[in-house]
Amino acid sequence: MRNNLYIFITFFSNLLLISGCVSYKNLEQDRSLLVDQNIEGAKAVDKSTLDSYIRLKPNRSFLKTDIRLPLYFYMRGEKFYKRNYQKDSIKYADMTEYYDEVIKAMEEEWKDDVLNNREHLDSLYQEEVYLVYKDLRKAEKQAVKDSVRGIRKLRKIKSKSISKTEKIAERVEKGNWWMRSAGEPPAYFDLEESQNNQKLLERTLHAKGFLNASVDLEVDTVIYNNYPLITEKYIINEGKQWKVHSVKYKTPSYSIYNELLTYSKKSFLQENGPYSENSLQLERNRLAKVLKNSGYFDFASNYIHYEVDTNNVHGQVDILIKVDSPKTGERHTRYYINDITFETDPTDPVLSDTVEYEDVTYIQHAKKYKPKILDGKLALKESTPFNEMLSNDTRRFLSQMDAFKFVNIEYVKTGKDSLNVFIYPSSFDKYQYAFETGLNVSRSLPGPFASVSLKSRNIFRGAESLEFRGRFSLEAQASVSESSNEIYNGTEYGFSTILNIPRPLIPFYNRVNESYYIRNAKTKILADVSYVSRPEYTRLNLKGLFGYDWRNRKEDLFELSLADLNVVRTPFLSNDFRVRLQQLAEQGNTLHYSFDNSFVSSTHLSMSRMRGDYMTSSSKASYMKLFGEVGGNILDLVNQWSGSEPGAIYGLRYYKFFKVYYDYRKVTPIGSKKKHFFASRIHMGVAKSYGEVGALPYEKYFFSGGGNSNRAWRPRRLGPGSYTPPQNENGTFNYSFEQPGDIIMEFNVEWRYKITKLFQWAFFIDATNVWLLEEDNTRPGGNFDVTRFWKEFGIGAGLGARIDFSFLLIRLDVGTKIFDPARREGDRFVAGYDFLGKGTTEFNIGIGYPF
């Protein structure tokens, strides 16, 4: 391995040495090379923002040295480009001409075939049909076959011609691969361009409210190998940001003036607040929305203009907001809603039914919905002013019902100030069937899974949906009772029934259904049965759930489960595993409770927030989730009523516990080309049992390690704290047992780079662990202690490769332990001596990004 490292270092050193030998003789001798560029003095304004306005960037160098690898590659590639330019140009012209002739000949051949078939068919059509019926059918099929075959051949040759000629055209017009991708063209200094950048930076500072700001340009020249190298320096003199002294309005009518003053507290232009041109634009858009939501149907932001006066008080501006009159008439018209017509599936040819309900005309075709249910989703009402926000709310409420593909809302003017509203939703199909199959991956070994679902919509004419789901999976798992690393297949079967109701089932619904959140809320009722079979045990879980979910206008998702009920039974325990649980129990461990027949009930509330397109991770985006759960409290009453033993009802053990956690993830693109991405994650939580049992349900514990946690450890095997697992005969740790914990802290960072649209690579660092709230004799060192927990993070690092098919991302991560808290202090850094040792490196295959 040392020999390989020596070869790599030698190769890299020689590469840098060669790249430093840029031939300055090949550069344009009457120009200078821009090699460095700095912005100094920027304090309040972000330097990267200012830097983005400078178009000409210097040639990149290695650690600020004279080694310019991209420039070297470009110049080497340019030599080949000039040498092959004439040959490639001729090749491009010849290839284009060749494919044009081939395509033209094939088009003529296809036209001849179509014409011949048409003539043959015409001759048959003139005969008695009953005599030539077989020949006619054969000729018609042949005509279609020849036509389709000809079109496919044309498409194929055209596609081939494009792919062939485009590559050569790109090489001729933009240079070869070394010039386009690996290289970087010479950045020649241009004084006029730099002076334009200087003025642009000043305008940018002025637009941000620094009206006295100025920018100085300094240019230094250094002669290197008889060639001038230029360093630019833009010195920023910001001064103070100007503030808003006063804001006044000039409007064509008092009604508009009154509307603007009513909502002025939300203005982006507050007195004594910072001034900037961006604030002016934001305020223009806000005022336009205010008036659109106040009935002014025809109003647009281009009616709003500003007059900014800087002469009265130094450092402060007086702003006059002017609202122009409409092009026709002296005043803007406030419109009111007249009639509302709701027509489902307007293109359906089936005869329609018309019903009047709450001043709304409902026209329905084949698919019928209860008007009362639809009325609960309409935020628009007759005789009220036009409101763009309520129009968007109505569209959103209807779209979230899982009944309509899309919703179109049209407004038609009637009279001077009236609008007729036409709502046209298009329904989904009555039945929806889905089948999914694929591979689960655990410990790098794949296992098949399959799921099938059938959904029936509008079963009670209230836009409800009833869904049946069946699932099966076969996974590779590590034994939890054996000390070996033996792998076996675990199977899971499941069936569930889900009823979704597009309104909340709550008392007095009709009295509160005007609320945004009530209109937006849904009710979910679930019944599920699952069966898990592993060599140590089999587990049967019966689940029932009743809850609600709703969203706010920012599309944050809230989920409230009033009753999450689970009956868990363990029909089988192997003898070895039963003995192991008994041994742990004798030492004070509570794991055996998790395999008693039990009843787990809880109420939980969660809030999820997604900003940007986080699922694809192709732009700046973030995801955050807050979760809180309380379980078992109400069961004390049932326990007293039934007279059961403490902590049990009707022979089923129950748990009292709480659980909270916070999960935040963020993806940030680096650079203008958006090929580099920095992803990070923070996950923290705590769970505690406070009932007679003294343990949590097994599913409520926290676990660390695995492809979506710390990729240098096997799934669920890290921790708790500095607990040291037993060792195998070869000296490695025995990670056969999962390690549940009461507290979790996870910090993950990942640098992602898109090599092409299909391939990506990543470098990651994971720092995670779980801890216990109380000491456990069977796992010494696992409890949380503020004086040492920071020294007990398991740290792993590694490289990953991804294949992105846009609809599916396949991930391979190789994680290696860097810091192992299970070792004794002073000996926890693994990378120094056992970087690729047995039990140190883990391979993870997964679907989708790890976080």
N, C-alpha and C positions, 0 to 999 in steps of 0.2 A: 504493500500500500504506500510505503514511503517513496518507493521508486516512481509510482504513478503520480504522487504529489509533486515530486521533483520535476518530472517531465512536464506536468501542467504548468508549474511556475516558470520553467525555462521557456516553454512555448509562449506563454502570455507576455513575458518580459521581451522576448524577441519581437513579438507582434507590436508592442508599444514602441520599441526602438525603431522598427521599420516605419511605423505610421508617423513617427516624428519627422521622418525625412520627407516632408512635403516639398516638392520642387517649386520654389517661388518663381523660377524662371518661366514656368508655364502659366503663371497668372498674368493678367493684363498689367503691363509695366507702367502705364500712365495713370493707374489708380492705386488706392490703398485698401488694405484689408481690415475690416472691423473685427476686432478680437475680444473686446470687453465692453460692457455697458452697465452702468449703475445708476440707480435713482437714490438720491440722498435728501434728507431733510423732511421726508413725509412722516407725519406723526398721526394726525387725526384721520387722514385718508389712507386707505389700505394700499400698500406699495404694489401688491400684485394687480390691483385694479388699474392703477396708472400704467403699469408695465404692459397690460393687455392692449393699450392704445398705440404702442410703438410697434410698427409693422416690421421694420428691418431689424433682425436679431443678429448678434455676432456669431461667428463660427464657434461651435462647442469645442472645449478642450478637456483633457484629462487632468482633473484636480488642479485647475488653473495653471497648468504647465503649457509648454509650447507643443505638446503632443495633441494633434487634432485629427483623431481617427476618422470621423465622418468626412472631413475635407479630403483626407488622403484617399479614402475609398471612392469619393466622387471623382477625383482627378485620375485615379487609376481606371475607373470605369469610363471616363470621358475619352481616354486614349483608344480603348476598344470601340467606343461609339463612333469616333471620327474615322477609325480604320474601316468599320463595317457600314457606315452610313449609306454610301452609294449602293453597296450590295443589297442592303435591307430595303432601300427605296425601290430599287428595281424589282426585288422579290415581291414587295407589296403590290406594285403596279401589275406585275405578271399574275400574281395570285388573284387579285381582284378581277382582272380581265378573264381569267380562266373560270372562276366561279360564276361570273356573269353569263358567260357562254353556256356553261353547264346548266344553269338554272333556266336560261331561255330555251335550251333544247328540251329540257324536261317539261317545261310548261307547254311547249308545242306538242310534245308526245301525249301529255295528259289531255289537251284539248282535242287531239285526233281521236283518242280512245272514247272520250265523251261523245264526240260527233258520230263516230261509227256506231256506238251503242244506241244513240238516239235514232239514227237512220234505221237500224235493225228493229227497234221497238216500233217505230212508225209503220214499218212494213207489216208487222204482226198485228198492230191495231186495226189495219185495214181488212184483215181476215175475219172470219167468223170466230168469235172468242171461244165458243165451246169446242171448236176444232183444234185450236192452237193454245189452249189454256196452259198446258204444261210447258210448252216452249216459251210462252209469254212470261210465266212466273220465273223460269230459269233465266231468261234474258234480263228481266228487271233486277233480279238478285245480282247477276253479273255486272250490270251497269253500276249499281251502288257499290259493289266490291271494287271495281276498277277505279271509280271516282275517289273512294276513300283511300285506296292504296296509292293513287297518284298524289293526293293531297299530303299524305304522310311522308312520301318520298321527297316532295318539295320542301316540307317543313324541316325534314332531317338535313337536307343538303344546305338549306338556308342557314340553319343553326350552326352547322359545321363551318360554313363560309364566314359567318360572323366571328366565331371563336378563333378561327385561324387568322383572319385578317386583322382583328382587333389587337391581338398580341403584337403583331409586327408593326401596326400603326402606332401603338403606344410606345414601342421601342424606338421608332423613328421620330415621333413628335416629342416624347418626354425623356428619352434616354433609356439605357439598359437598367437592369435590376440594381446594380451597384450605385447608379446615379439616383434612382428613384427612391429606393428603400434604405439601403445601408449608408448611402452617401449624403452629403450636404453641399450644395453649391457654394462657391465663394461669396461671402457677404462683403461686397465692395462698399466702402464708405461713400456717402453722398451728403455733402454739406447742406444742400437745399432740402433734402428729405429730413435731415436731422433738425433743421430749423422749423420745418412744418410740424415735426413731432413736438418741438418745444411749444409752438403755438397751440397745438392740440391739447397738450397737458394743461396749459393755462386755461383754455376754455373748459376743460373737464373740471378743474378746481373751481372755476367761477360757477359752473352749473351745480356744484355741490354746496354752494353758499359761501365759498371763500372768495369774496369779490375783490379783495385787495391782493390776492395771491399772484406771485410771479415765478417764472422758471428761468434759471440761468443755464446755459450750455457751455461746458468745458470740453475741449478736444485736445488730447495728448497724443503725440506721435513718437513711436520708437522704431528705430531701424534694426531689422533682424535679417541677416543674410542678404543685405543690400536691398531689402524690401520694406516699405513703410507699413507699420502696424498701428492701428488707431484704437484708442480707448475713449469712449464717450462717457460723460457724466452729466446727468440732469439734476441740478440742485433746486430743490423745492423750497420756496418761501411761502408757507401757507398763510400766515397771519391768522386772524380770528374769523370764525364762521359767523356770518351775519345772522341776525335774529329777526323775527316777525314783530313789528311794532304795532300794527293794526290791520284788521281785515274788514273791508266794507263791501256791500253788495249794491249793484245797480241792475234792477230787473224791470221787465216790461209790465209786470202786474204785481199787485200786493199779495195775491195768493201764492205766487211763486216765491216771493220774498219771505213770506211767513213759513213756507215749507223749509226753505234753506236755513232759517234761524232755528227752527224746531229741532233739527238734527245737527246743529253746529258743534255740539260737544264732541262728536266723533270726527271732527275735521282734522285733516293732516296739517293744517295751517293754524296753529294755536299762538296766541299772543305770547311773546317772550320765548317762543319755541324756535328751533333751528330752521333756517330757510334753505331751500334747495329747489332746483328746477324739477327734480323727481317728485318732490312734495306737491308742486303745482299740478303735475300730470295725474298723480294719485287723487288729488282733491277734485280735479275735473271729472275723473271717472266716478268718484263717489257721489258728487252732486248730480250727475246724469242718472245714476241708479236711484237716488232719492226721488227725483222727479218722475222717473219711469214707474216707481212703486207708489206714486201719489196720483196716478191717473193720467199722466201726460204721455199718451201712447206714442206720439210722433216725435218725442224729444230725443235728441242725440247730443253727444258730448261736444260736437263741433259748434254748438250754439254758445258755448262758454269760452270767454276770453279773459285775459288778465292785463292789468296795468300795474307795473311794479315801480314804485317811486323810492329812490335811494337818497333823495336830496334833503329830507327833513331832519332826520337824526342820524348822525354818523354811526355806522355799524348796525343799523336797523332799517328795515324796509316797510313801506306802507303798500298794501296790496288791495287793489280794487278788482273785485270779481264781477264781470259784466255778462249778463245773460241777454243774448240777442233776441230780437223779435223774429217770429217765423217769416218765411219768404212770402207767404200769403196771409194777410190779416195782421192785426196789431198785437194780438195776444195768442199765447199757446192754449190749445183746447184741452180741457180735462174731460176724459171720456169715462162713461159709466157702462157697466155690463148690462145688457138688455135681456136677451134670451140665451140659454145654454142648451145645446143639443149634444147628447152623448150617443155615438153610434159605434157599436162594436163590429169589427170586420166588415167595413163598408163595401168591400168588393165581393162579398159572399152572395151568390145568386139566390140563396134560399130566401123565401118570403119572410119579411120582417114583422116583428111585434113592436108596437109603440106603447109606451107607458109614461105617464106623468107622475113624478115623485119629487116632492120638495122643490117645486118650480123648475125642475130639470126634465127635459124630454129625452127618454131613453129609447133608442131604436136598436133592437137586437135581432140577429139573424139565427143561424143554426145553433150557436153557442149562447146559452142564456145565463145571465148572472142576476142575482137579487139586487134590485135598485138600492135597497137599504145599505148593502155592503159597499156598493160603488159610491154612494153618496158620502160615506164616511171617508173616502179618499179625495173628495173634491174640496179644495181650499177656496175655489172661486164661488161667489154667490151673486145672485141677481141684485141689481140696484146699488152695487158697491163700485167704487172707482176702480179702474184698471190697475192692476198691481203685477208687475213683472215677476217679483219674487214669489207671489202666490201661484202664478202660472207655472213657474219652474217647480214649486213644491208639488202641485197637482201631478205634473208629469213624473216626478220622482216617486210619489206615493203609488201611482198606478204601475210604474215599471218594476217596483220592488215586490209586487204581489206574486210573482212567479206565475202569472196568468197571461201576460201580454208581452209579445216580442218587442214592440216599440209603440210609442204613443205620440201622435201628432196633434197639436193644438193650433187651430187657425182662428183668426179674428177678422170679422167683416164689419166695416163701418156701416151704420144705418142712421140716417138723420145727421144732425149737427154734432152731437156729442155722445152717440150710443155705439156699442159694439155688440155684435152677436158672436157667441163663442161656439165653435164646433170642435168637439173632442173625438178623435178617431183612433182608438186602440186596436191593434191587430193581435189576435189570440195565438198562443202556442197550440200545438197539437194536443188533443185530449190525452193520448198515451205517449209515454216516452220510455224507451227501452235502452239499457246500456250494459255492455259487457266489457270488462277490463281484465287483462292478464299481464303478468310481468314477473319480475324477480325481486325478492327481498334479499338484501345482502347483510350478513352478519359475520364478523371475523373473516372477511374476504371470501366467504363461501356463499354462493347464490342458492336461493330456494324459491320455488314457484309460488305465485299467489294468483287467485282469481276471484273476481267479484261480479255479481250480476244484480241489476236493479230494474224495477218496473215502477213507474210513477203514473198515477192517474190524477188528472187535474179536474177541478170544479166538481167534485163528487157530490157536494150538497148545494150546488149553485151559489156558493159564497166565495168562489175562487180559492177554495181549499185544495190541498194536494195530499194524496196518500201515497207513500212510497214504501216498497218492500225491497229489502236488500239482503242478499246472501253472500257469504265470503268464505274463502278457504285459503290457508297459507301453510307452507312447509318451510321452516327456517332452520338454519344451522345454529346450534346453541352450544354453549360450554356447560358441562355438567356442574351442578352446584354442590354435589355431595362427594365427588371423587377428587382426589388430589392430583390427578393427571390432567393433561390438556386434551382429553378425548372430546371429539366432536360428535354430536348426535343430531338427529332430525326431530324438531318439535313441531307438532301440528296444532292448528287452531281452526275451529269452525265457528261460524256465527250467523245469526239471522236477526234482523231488526225490522220494525215497522215504525214509520215516522209520519205523523199527521201535522202538517203545517197549516195554520189558520192565519190569514192576513189581517188579523185584528187582535187586540188583547182581550182575553176572557177575564174580565174584572167586573166587580159590582158597579152599578151606576155608570156603565159605559156610555150611554146616550147623553149623560150630563157633562161628560168631560171630553167628548170626542172632537172638540174644536181645537184641542192642544196639538201642537206640531208633533210632539213625541208620541201621543196616543194614536194619531193618524198613521204614524210611521211604524208602530210596534206590531210585532207578530207573536203568535203563540206557538210553541213547539211541544208536542206530546210524543214521547218515544218509549217503545218497549223493545228490549233487546235480550237475547240469550246468546252466550258464548261459551265455548268448551275448549279448554287448553289441555293438551296431553304432552307430558314430558316424562322421562324415565323415573324421576323422583316422585312425581305426583301427577294427578289429574285435577283440574279445577273447573267448576261450573259457576257461572255468574249470571244471575237474572237481574236485569236493570230496568228501572222505570224512571222517566224524567218528565217534569212539567216546568216550563219556563218561558221567558219572553226574550226577545231581542229587538233593538231599535237603533237608529242612527240619528246623529244631529246633522246640521247643515254642513259641517266640515267633513262629513262622511266617517266620523268616528263611530265604531261599533260598540254597543253596550249589550251585555248578555247577563240576564238574571235567571238563575235556576232556583225556583222556590222549593222544589223537592227533587233531589237526586237520590234515588233509593236503589240499593244493591243488596241482593242476597247471594252470599258467596259460600259455596260448599266445596269441600275437598274430599271426593269419594275414595281416593287412593293415595297412600303414602308408602313408598318403598321401605323395606326394613332398615336399610343403611341410612336413609335420610331421616327416618323416625328416630333412630339412635342418635344421629348427629344433632337433631333438634333437642332431644332430651339432655344431651351433654351440655349444650349451650344454655338451656334453661337452668340447669344446676349451677352454672356459673353466673347467673343473673341476667342472661340475655333474653330479650322478649321476642325473638324471631318466631318462636313457636306459636304465638298468638295469631300471626298472619295466616296460619294454616288451620285454624279452628273454623268451624262453621259459624258464619258471622253475618250481621246485618249492618250495612254501612249506609248512613243517611247524612245528607249535608245540604246546605244552601250556599250558593256561591254567586259572586258578582265579578264581572271582568269588564275592562275597557281596553279596546285595541285601537291604535291610531296608526295609519299609514299615510306617508307623505311621499309623493312621487311614485314612480313605477318600481317599487321595491322587489316585486316578484321576479322581474327579469334582470335587475341589478345592472341596467345599461345607462343609468343617469343618476344624478344626485337624488337620494331617496333615504327614507328612514322608516323604522317600524318600532312601535312601543306598545307594551302590554302590561297592565296592572291587574292582578288577580287576588281576590280574597275569598276565603272559604271557612265556614264554621259547620261542624258536624256533631250530631248526636244529642244536642241539648234537650230537645223535646221528648226524646225516648226515655228520659228519667220518669216522666209522668206515666208513660205506658208501663214501665218497669214496676212502679208502685202499684198501679192498678191491677197488673197481672200477678203480682206477688212473686216474681221471679227472683233469682239470686242477683246480687249487685253486678252490674255491667252486662246483664244478659236479659233477653226477652224471648220467651217460648223456646228456650234451648239454643238461641242464637246469640253469640257475643256481639256487643255493639261498642262503638268507640266515640269518645268525645274529644274533639281536637279542633285546632284552627290552623290555617295555612295561608300564607301570603307570599307573593313574589313579584319581582319587577324584572322585565326583560326589555332591553333597548338595543336596537341594531341600526347601523348607519352605513351607507355606501357613498363615497365621494369620488367623483372622477378627477384625475390629475392630468393637467395639460389640455391644450385646445383640441387635440385629435381624439380625446376620450378613449385611449387605448389602455391607460393605466387607471386602476381603481383601488382605493383604500377602503377596506371594510373592517368594521369593528363591532364588538358586542359586549354588553354588560348584563349579567344575569345574577340576581341576588334574591334569596328567599329564606324563609324560616317556617318550620312546621312544628307544632307541639301538641302532645297528648296531655290532657289534664283529667281524665276519667279514672275509673277503677282499674281499667285494663293496664294503663301505663305504657301503651304502645300505640303506634299509628297503624291504620290499614296499610298493607304493604305497598299499594299503589300510590299512597300519599307521601311516601318518603322521597327525598331527593337523591339523585345518583349522578356521578361524574365519570367521564371517560367514554370514548367511542367516537364515531365518525362525525357527530354533531356536537361534540363537547371537547374533550381533550384527546386529540388524535394520536397521541403517543402511548395511550393506555387502552386496554381492552374495554369494551362497553361495560359501564357500571362497576368497574373494578378499582377506581382510584379512591384512596382515603380509607376511613375518615381520618382527618388530621395527619398525625405522624405515626399512625398505627402501622406496624410492620407485619405483613402477612407471613405465614409459615413458609419455609424454604423447601424446595424439592431437593432430590439427591444430588443434582448437578449444580446446586448453589443458586439457582434462579428462584424468584418469588413464585409462590403458588397463588395464581389469580383465579382459582376455580370458583370462589365465592363472590357473589355480588355484595357491594358495600353500601347499604343504605345510610343516609344521614338526615339530621334535622335542619341543618343550615347548609346553604350552598352559596358559593361565590365563584363566578366564572368571568374571565376576561380574555377575549379572543381578538386578535388582529390578523388581517390577511391582506397581502399585496397581490392584486390580480393584474394580469397583463394579457391583452388579446393579441395573439400572434396573427391570426386570421379570423374571419367570421366564424370558422368552425373550431379552431384550436385555441386554448388558453393555457397559461401556466400560473401558478400561485406560490407565494412564500408565506408561511404562517407561523405564528407563535401563540400558544395556548397556555394560560395560567389559571388553573382551576383546582377546586377541592370541595369536599363536604366535611362537616363536623357534627358532633353530637352535643346536645345541650347539657347532658349529664354524663358522668363517667360510666364506662362500660368495662367491667373486669375482663370480658372476653376480647376487647379491642382497646388495650391500653394506649394512651396518647391520642385517642380519637375525639376527646372532648374539646370544645372551643375555649380558648384562653386568650384574652386580649394581649397578654405579654409575649405570646409566641405564634399566634395564628398566621401572622405575616411571613413567618419562616416556613410555613407548611403548604405553600402552593406547589402543586405539581406543575412543572413547566416543561412543555414539549415544543419542538419546532420541526419544520419539515417543508417539503415541496409537494405541490399538487399539479395534476394535469386534468384538463377538462375538455370534453367534446360537446359543443353546443349545437344541437339540431334545431334551435329556436323553440320547438315544442317540447324538447327533452334535453336535459343536461346530464351527462354521465361524468362522474367524478372519481378520480383516483388520488388519494392522499397518502403520503409516506411520512409518518410522524416518528420522531426519535426523542426519547427522554433526555432532557438537559439537566433538570433538577428534580430529584426524586425524594420527597419528604419521608418515605418509608425507611430510608437508610439512616444511620446514626449521624448526628450533627458533625460537620467537618468532612463528611464523606458523601455528601448528597449530590455534588456535581458529577453527573455521569459522563458528560461529553468528553471530559479530559482523558478517560482511559478505557471506556467501554462503549464507544460511539455506535458501533454496529453489532454489539454483543447480543447473545440470545436473550430474549425477553426485553430488549431495550427498544427495538424498532417494531412498529405496527403498520400494517398495510390496511387501508380502508377504501372500499368501493361503495359509492353512494349515488343517489339520484338527486339532482338539484344542488344548490349551494349549501354549505354546512350551516350558514346563518345569514 
